[in-house]
Amino acid sequence: MSTTVAAAVVPISYRRPIFRRRVGPGRSARGRDGASRLAAAADTEQAGLDDAVAKLLSWAESDSLRLSDKVTVGAAYPGGPRGLLATRDIEPGEEVISLPTSCTAFDADYASADEIFGLRDAIAAYESSPSRGGDVTPEVSLALLIALARRHPERTPFGPYAAALPADPPPSPIFFPDEKLEALLPYLPLSLVDDIDAARQEMYTLWDVATAVMERVKVDGEPAAALGLDEFAWAWMMIRSRAVTFRVRRAESGGDGVDARRCMVPVVDIMNHECSPVKDRWRNAPFHRGPAVELEAGDGAVAWRATREIYAGEEVSWTYGNLSNEALWLWYGFVPEPPSHGGCVVSFQLPESSLRGGLASVAKGDSAESAVAREDLLVRSGAFDARNGAGTERGTERELHFEVKVGERPKVLAGIAGLMCCSEEEVLAIKRALMSFGGCVMDEEEEEDEGAVAFVDMSGRLKVRLCQESRRRAGRYVAFILDQVEPMACGPSGDDLLSLDTVKPDAVDADAWWATVRLRTAAKEVFAITNVTLEEEAIKRDGGWIDEAVASILNIY
């Protein structure tokens, strides 16, 4: 089965493939003999993997995939993850992998149409059942296909791919035992803890559906074996960590309409991830070079081309997306080293009551008119809920979600702070500008008035000019908020996390502990870099971005 691939192709997820299972120390009294047996076992397993990968490459090439003769499969360093390696120098622009539209598209349509294992009939029987549960999502269909292909690789064209997949799911915190996760909770960002809970809930929900469908599958007329949680979790994580989303033309619309389809792409998913570098780095520290290849769509094929020179022996990496460390650990099982990169972000929530308490402090001298205007502007921006205003009954505590990304100014927070910290005159001027805009713009003479605090430009967008003191106060208020948030986002204060021997909980292994340390290290750098932009001298030199932030959160239409 083949699918036509349109020009726009967007990758959403992959993982760093781990083809080498960890082998512990020998327990024999004769240490050398134990080590020799373990080494021999590892060599045997490695040989099996090499054979599976060789069969996968052979099948993929017969299915029209083209892999450069300058590339092989291997590890960039002893014990490292398996990936694509350059055997000779590759020049910028050279094609590394080409995927013609004639290649088989292993997507949910392929899985749900399967007749080899009877998935099509099993899904139809489940969906027509009056006692059916949730929907058969694309992830459920693909997970069932992967599980069945792993059981019977000789029966399906998908078999060589399933046989070459890692034996275990990524070492994600989703699968940590309760004792281990509980020991780590004091050190993990609250946003990651919430994401782990959500991921586990999603896994159990999808497993319920997949189990019900598998009960209806028959292989050679015999009912398929039950789908255990471990088997489903493995298949599900193969999808979450390796699938790519393509925009594919719909045949029934004559090629004009497109669907977004998640596909398993053999060989392509052997490439490992490389983070993007931090923008405008202000300190000398190790940094990521960025991915070695990028995806390029063309007529009849998509290709991965070199973005820079790749030297012989260097890994051919690409990006799984500009993902945070938390997302990389959750779905791909690793936190990169160094952990500071262009995808670093700190997520946190603030209750609306905290912002209202701050407003009562920074704008306590407001007149009745300016207090009402300020409240109205904060409601318009989304920071406040009108139902929670003075004189109304408070409902459930409202939480506001914020993100601070490395190398980027915290514009949403700065916009809210600007409204809270600007002068009474500025608040009233902004309110008047918005009230006077009734579908028409101010004339050109008014727009060019440099003394205007707020006006609507010729395109109908609000523009704001705050005084230097208002900008300074807004910047310092954002810095104050981040100071309060940092301990919650980074874990315990001080350098205690860096002392592995004295701090590491007994229930936590070294790999998980150092991943946690890297999370905290990167989060602290996000705060450190952001705080540089909020220093008084920095705002004095370039505070216009706070004006833009205020206008941006009010230009909601």
C-alpha atoms as one frame of an Amber mdcrd trajectory, in Angstrom:
protein
   0.000   0.000   0.000   1.432   3.357  -0.938   0.363   6.884  -0.114   1.076
  10.122  -1.973   2.967  12.562   0.210   2.196  16.244  -0.205   4.751  19.049
  -0.127   4.330  19.900   3.547   5.807  17.354   5.934   6.043  17.987   9.657
   7.905  15.666  12.048   6.413  15.467  15.511   8.068  12.654  17.344  10.964
  10.289  17.430  13.253   8.923  20.056  16.918   8.224  20.473  16.955   4.512
  19.532  18.532   2.286  22.159  19.571  -0.933  20.458  21.920  -2.061  23.235
  20.453  -3.582  26.354  22.301  -2.802  29.552  24.278  -5.702  30.984  25.043
  -5.718  34.700  28.230  -6.966  36.380  28.848 -10.714  36.609  27.928 -12.299
  39.934  30.225 -15.317  39.617  33.005 -15.684  42.153  35.277 -16.004  39.161
  34.809 -12.441  37.936  36.666 -12.944  34.703  34.557 -15.928  33.726  31.370
 -14.032  34.556  32.513 -11.035  32.537  33.431 -13.302  29.621  30.004 -14.945
  29.616  28.291 -11.554  29.736  30.475 -10.253  26.932  29.692 -13.312  24.827
  25.958 -12.843  25.494  26.207  -9.182  24.546  28.067 -10.105  21.345  25.373
 -12.650  20.473  22.616 -10.102  21.071  24.514  -7.493  19.062  24.927  -9.945
  16.200  21.180 -10.542  16.271  20.527  -6.831  16.116  23.000  -6.397  13.273
  21.189  -9.118  11.346  17.782  -7.538  12.025  19.018  -4.106  10.916  20.589
  -5.583   7.778  17.273  -7.237   6.884  15.461  -3.946   7.570  17.807  -1.995
   5.264  17.449  -4.610   2.554  13.662  -4.543   2.759  13.474  -0.728   2.884
  15.648  -0.386  -0.221  13.448  -2.891  -2.038  10.500  -0.680  -1.054  12.147
   2.302  -2.869  13.809   4.046   0.098  17.241   5.383  -0.915  20.070   5.619
   1.631  23.323   7.369   0.771  26.319   5.060   0.264  28.218   7.433   2.572
  26.107   6.353   5.538  25.994   3.228   7.687  24.258   2.113  10.873  26.324
   2.111  14.061  27.176   3.862  17.329  29.203   7.081  17.371  31.066   5.937
  20.506  31.437   2.666  22.448  28.231   1.883  24.281  26.400   4.749  22.594
  22.959   4.537  20.995  22.672   3.072  17.518  22.195   5.690  14.803  23.279
   6.671  11.302  26.997   7.377  10.862  28.861   9.033   8.012  31.504   6.719
   6.522  32.814   9.529   4.309  32.575  13.312   4.433  29.160  14.630   3.394
  28.887  18.106   1.901  26.096  20.578   2.775  23.057  19.956   0.600  23.855
  16.303  -0.093  20.963  13.882   0.119  21.249  11.350   2.939  17.841   9.642
   2.730  15.134   9.872   0.092  11.621   8.586   0.634   9.644   8.411  -2.636
   5.859   8.451  -2.489   5.914   4.879  -3.784   7.229   3.711  -0.381   4.731
   1.855   1.772   2.973   4.142   4.218   2.751   2.340   7.563   0.032   4.524
   9.053  -3.283   3.967  10.799  -5.032   3.395   7.454  -2.570   0.616   6.662
  -3.080  -0.916  10.111  -6.885  -0.712  10.132  -7.048  -2.259   6.626  -4.862
  -5.225   7.654  -6.153  -8.613   6.551  -3.034 -10.668   7.371  -3.839 -10.641
  11.089  -7.504  -9.791  10.668  -7.214  -6.353  12.247  -9.747  -4.887   9.854
 -12.462  -7.332  10.898 -11.531  -7.102  14.572 -11.778  -3.305  14.575 -15.096
  -3.449  12.719 -16.458  -5.990  15.209 -15.367  -3.853  18.154 -16.795  -0.639
  16.722 -20.162  -2.296  16.033 -20.406  -3.754  19.517 -23.073  -2.147  21.745
 -20.734  -2.517  24.711 -17.753  -0.870  23.033 -15.608   1.536  25.002 -13.444
   4.339  23.615 -12.579   4.982  19.990  -9.964   3.049  18.052  -7.508   5.898
  17.608  -4.632   5.868  15.079  -2.272   5.061  17.962  -4.343   2.024  18.965
  -4.426   0.703  15.376  -0.691   1.127  14.897   0.130  -0.329  18.316  -1.890
  -3.449  17.531  -0.142  -3.826  14.163   3.304  -3.433  15.738   2.498  -5.935
  18.484   1.224  -8.522  16.007   4.135  -7.964  13.619   6.546  -8.439  16.494
   4.856 -11.736  17.358   4.814 -12.937  13.727   7.465 -10.987  11.767   7.562
 -13.540   8.967   3.918 -12.953   8.039   3.926  -9.273   7.097   5.974  -6.689
   5.153   6.034  -4.814   8.464   7.941  -7.714  10.023  11.539  -6.601   9.258
  10.748  -3.236  10.836   9.182  -4.729  13.976  12.096  -7.159  14.367  14.645
  -4.312  14.276  12.896  -2.231  16.935  14.475  -1.929  20.405  13.540  -4.716
  22.789  12.507  -2.303  25.528  10.602   0.993  25.623  12.589   4.164  26.323
  13.631   4.624  29.987  10.868   7.160  30.518   9.633   8.260  33.958   6.220
   7.014  32.813   7.451   3.510  33.642   9.272   4.253  36.884   8.147   2.100
  39.818   6.082   4.029  42.345   8.839   3.916  44.963  11.349   5.410  42.518
   9.001   8.113  41.274   7.935   9.080  44.784  11.580   9.451  45.801  12.138
  11.811  42.849   8.988  13.907  43.306  10.603  16.583  45.518  13.193  17.241
  42.815  11.039  17.172  39.680   9.272  20.172  38.094   5.570  20.118  38.938
   4.745  20.402  35.226   6.592  17.134  34.545   4.800  15.376  37.399   1.473
  16.443  35.876   2.598  15.230  32.444   3.621  11.839  33.843   0.183  11.432
  35.437  -1.544  12.425  32.184   0.625  10.065  30.101  -0.105   7.126  32.406
  -3.818   7.824  32.262  -3.686   7.996  28.467  -1.761   4.708  28.289  -4.280
   2.838  30.457  -7.221   4.284  28.517  -5.779   3.229  25.153  -4.800  -0.184
  26.518  -8.430  -0.855  27.467  -9.500  -0.258  23.857  -6.565  -2.177  22.350
  -7.266  -5.158  24.624 -10.897  -5.276  23.526  -9.904  -5.192  19.840  -7.203
  -7.852  20.304  -9.820 -10.181  21.818 -11.481 -10.172  18.391  -8.295 -10.834
  16.374  -7.823 -14.292  14.898  -4.566 -15.572  13.408  -5.023 -18.677  11.229
  -8.478 -19.025  12.680  -7.241 -19.084  16.260  -7.839 -16.270  18.790  -4.763
 -14.119  19.308  -3.045 -14.188  22.671  -4.187 -11.532  25.126  -2.484  -8.133
  24.928  -0.683  -7.520  28.215   0.100  -4.059  29.544   3.851  -4.493  29.041
   3.401  -5.483  25.399   1.017  -2.625  24.724   3.216  -0.096  26.556   6.165
  -1.140  24.382   4.152  -0.823  21.142   2.587   2.478  22.234   5.954   4.002
  23.070   7.386   2.851  19.740   4.718   5.024  18.114   5.030   7.972  20.474
   8.801   8.012  20.131   9.262   7.137  16.471   6.239   8.183  14.381   6.419
  11.075  11.935   3.418  13.136  10.875   3.027  13.671   7.143   0.457  15.739
   5.337  -0.931  13.391   2.686  -3.283  14.196  -0.172  -6.744  12.676  -0.028
  -7.411  10.688  -3.179 -11.176  11.254  -2.965 -10.686  15.025  -3.254  -8.595
  14.827  -6.399  -5.447  15.625  -4.465  -6.672  19.020  -3.241  -7.447  18.088
   0.365  -4.826  16.898   2.844  -4.841  14.818   5.999  -2.231  14.693   8.727
  -1.173  11.076   9.161   1.233   9.588  11.652   3.491   7.089   9.937   6.136
   4.657  11.084   9.098   5.299   8.779  11.651   2.457   8.664  15.347   3.480
   8.660  14.532   7.181   9.055  13.790   6.615  12.733  17.269   5.218  13.303
  18.545   8.802  13.128  19.179  10.274  16.564  18.095  13.673  17.800  20.279
  16.774  18.040  19.035  19.823  19.923  19.143  23.303  18.473  21.632  25.739
  20.032  20.562  28.464  22.438  19.946  31.782  20.696  22.131  34.722  21.755
  24.053  32.732  24.304  25.647  34.971  26.913  28.030  32.550  28.565  30.850
  30.356  27.315  29.680  26.780  27.734  29.326  23.644  25.594  26.554  24.027
  23.062  24.692  21.920  20.563  25.666  22.293  16.908  22.144  21.596  15.756
  20.848  18.774  13.541  23.060  17.607  10.680  20.163  17.090   8.254  16.776
  18.638   7.613  13.677  17.404   5.861  12.958  18.772   2.403   9.747  18.074
   0.490   9.703  17.871  -3.294   7.686  16.418  -6.143   7.294  12.700  -5.672
   9.520  12.340  -2.613  10.745  13.776   0.640  14.447  13.859   1.412  16.756
  14.495   4.341  19.661  16.702   3.242  22.794  17.779   5.051  22.537  21.248
   6.600  26.286  21.432   7.180  29.401  19.414   6.514  29.261  16.001   8.182
  32.662  14.443   8.691  33.456  10.749   8.398  32.696   9.039  11.708  30.243
  11.758  12.756  26.649  10.940  13.569  23.976  11.960  11.079  21.459  13.586
  13.399  18.246  15.462  12.863  15.643  17.092  15.073  12.585  15.480  16.608
  11.275  19.009  17.136  12.349  21.911  19.321  11.341  19.972  22.419  11.902
  20.690  26.088  14.048  18.466  28.283  10.914  17.300  30.062   9.315  16.197
  26.772  12.523  14.481  25.642  12.741  12.507  28.887   9.029  11.687  28.976
   8.676  10.435  25.395  12.220   9.574  24.277  13.869   8.458  27.486  16.801
  10.878  27.694  17.820  14.344  28.816  20.584  15.642  26.506  24.055  16.634
  27.576  24.618  19.522  27.782  21.018  20.075  28.897  20.840  23.740  27.870
  19.626  24.109  24.286  17.163  26.027  22.153  14.186  23.954  23.296  14.643
  24.563  27.031  11.495  25.910  28.584  10.158  26.302  32.109   6.410  25.809
  32.531   4.535  26.894  35.612   1.129  28.003  36.827   0.121  31.005  38.897
  -3.233  31.368  40.629  -5.123  34.471  39.597  -5.320  35.397  43.267  -1.521
  35.808  43.343  -1.638  38.328  40.501  -4.551  40.142  42.122  -2.549  40.332
  45.330   0.369  41.788  43.391  -1.919  44.326  41.741  -3.165  45.492  45.138
   0.461  46.192  46.057   1.889  47.808  42.900  -1.216  49.897  42.071  -2.477
  50.705  45.560  -2.546  54.435  44.811  -5.024  54.132  41.919  -8.028  56.417
  41.802 -11.413  54.754  41.442 -11.460  55.527  37.686  -7.988  54.159  36.957
  -8.592  51.076  39.160 -11.665  50.192  37.103  -9.749  50.812  33.851  -6.825
  48.664  34.972  -9.145  45.833  35.998 -10.942  46.017  32.645  -7.652  45.859
  30.706  -6.432  42.873  32.719  -9.721  41.086  32.054  -9.407  41.885  28.345
  -5.872  40.463  28.331  -7.069  37.190  29.863  -5.074  37.616  33.059  -8.198
  38.193  35.154 -11.639  36.629  35.039 -14.399  39.239  35.238 -16.397  36.920
  37.508 -13.636  37.068  40.122 -13.654  40.832  40.459 -14.397  42.848  43.577
 -17.938  42.503  44.839 -18.545  39.130  43.133 -18.537  35.709  44.671 -15.269
  33.878  44.080 -15.511  30.529  42.341 -12.929  27.792  41.894  -9.362  29.054
  42.014  -8.284  29.953  38.472  -4.785  28.969  37.359  -2.878  30.747  34.595
  -0.306  28.772  32.628   2.985  30.420  31.648   6.125  29.362  29.821   9.547
  30.962  29.919  11.793  29.832  27.072  15.555  30.152  27.014  16.804  33.055
  24.897  13.330  34.598  24.602  11.857  37.432  26.641   8.853  36.552  28.846
   6.428  38.669  26.835   3.160  37.372  28.269   4.284  37.969  31.838   5.784
  41.337  30.852   2.536  42.373  29.167   0.537  41.622  32.315   3.167  43.314
  34.487   3.143  46.363  32.224  -0.605  46.778  32.735  -0.215  46.307  36.472
   2.755  48.659  36.911   2.121  51.503  34.455   0.931  54.881  35.710  -2.684
  55.937  36.112  -2.365  58.274  33.130  -1.035  55.457  30.953  -3.821  53.079
  32.006  -6.486  55.626  31.125  -4.796  56.474  27.814  -4.687  52.789  26.812
  -8.338  52.344  27.776  -9.364  55.425  25.773  -7.467  54.230  22.700  -9.256
  50.902  22.788 -12.669  52.475  23.420 -12.262  54.976  20.576 -11.486  52.210
  18.085 -14.856  51.262  16.644 -13.832  49.546  13.470 -11.828  52.491  12.077
  -8.229  53.557  12.672  -6.836  56.835  13.870  -5.734  59.168  11.129  -2.115
  59.414  10.067  -1.404  62.612  11.991  -2.541  61.061  15.249  -0.505  57.922
  14.538   2.664  59.948  14.097   2.253  61.794  17.416   5.338  60.707  19.337
   3.766  61.885  22.586   0.863  59.455  22.400   0.838  56.816  25.120  -1.476
  54.529  23.158  -2.957  54.624  19.674  -4.281  52.382  16.946  -2.075  52.286
  13.860  -3.143  52.304  10.225  -3.476  48.500  10.230  -5.840  48.569  13.195
  -3.334  47.319  15.766  -2.918  48.875  19.201   0.490  50.432  19.889   1.682
  51.423  23.364   4.497  53.712  24.564   5.182  53.504  28.299   7.506  55.794
  30.211  10.878  54.521  31.384   9.771  54.193  35.005   6.756  52.051  34.053
   8.979  49.771  32.002  11.435  49.477  34.890   8.726  48.639  37.390   7.222
  46.042  35.048  10.590  44.371  34.487  11.343  44.228  38.191   7.891  42.816
  38.924   8.442  40.011  36.387  11.835  39.328  37.980  10.106  39.143  41.388
   7.563  36.607  40.068  10.307  34.459  38.555  12.245  34.535  41.820   9.183
  33.125  43.578   8.607  30.497  40.883  12.193  29.260  40.492  12.319  27.011
  43.587   9.080  25.338  42.516  10.330  24.843  38.943  13.904  23.791  39.772
  13.607  21.882  43.016  15.646  22.451  46.199  17.820  25.542  46.365  21.600
  25.523  46.543  23.954  22.986  44.981  22.836  19.969  47.002  21.543  18.099
  43.947  25.038  18.025  42.513  26.286  15.845  45.384  25.240  12.427  44.160
  26.682  10.412  47.033  25.033  12.406  49.807  21.722  13.382  48.205  20.600
  10.665  45.797  17.655   8.731  47.258  18.311   5.018  47.674  15.327   4.102
  45.496  16.687   6.075  42.515  19.322   4.750  40.105  22.183   6.945  38.892
  20.802   7.395  35.349  17.464   8.744  36.573  19.176  10.916  39.178  21.534
  12.571  36.741  18.684  13.111  34.293  16.926  14.963  37.126  20.065  16.990
  37.833  20.302  17.959  34.144  16.649  19.055  34.160  17.339  21.343  37.110
  20.575  22.669  35.612  18.839  23.659  32.388  15.866  25.202  34.201  18.174
  27.343  36.324  19.926  28.558  33.183  16.566  29.530  31.664  15.921  31.717
  34.721  19.471  33.104  34.713  19.375  34.100  31.037  15.861  35.543  31.361
  16.780  37.592  34.423  19.560  39.293  32.462  16.889  40.813  30.184  15.005
  42.109  33.263  17.855  43.982  34.910  17.290  47.716  35.229  20.186  48.630
  32.952  19.004  46.199  30.279  15.489  47.668  30.352  16.888  51.178  30.280
  18.864  50.326  27.134  16.057  48.409  25.444  12.683  48.502  27.153  10.513
  48.909  24.089   9.786  45.175  24.091   7.686  45.678  27.224   5.527  48.168
  25.322   5.114  45.590  22.571   4.235  42.941  25.158   1.473  45.117  26.620
  -0.001  45.818  23.190   0.271  42.148  22.204  -1.846  40.794  25.052  -4.519
  43.422  24.341  -4.631  42.809  20.580  -6.708  39.698  21.070  -8.853  40.050
  17.942
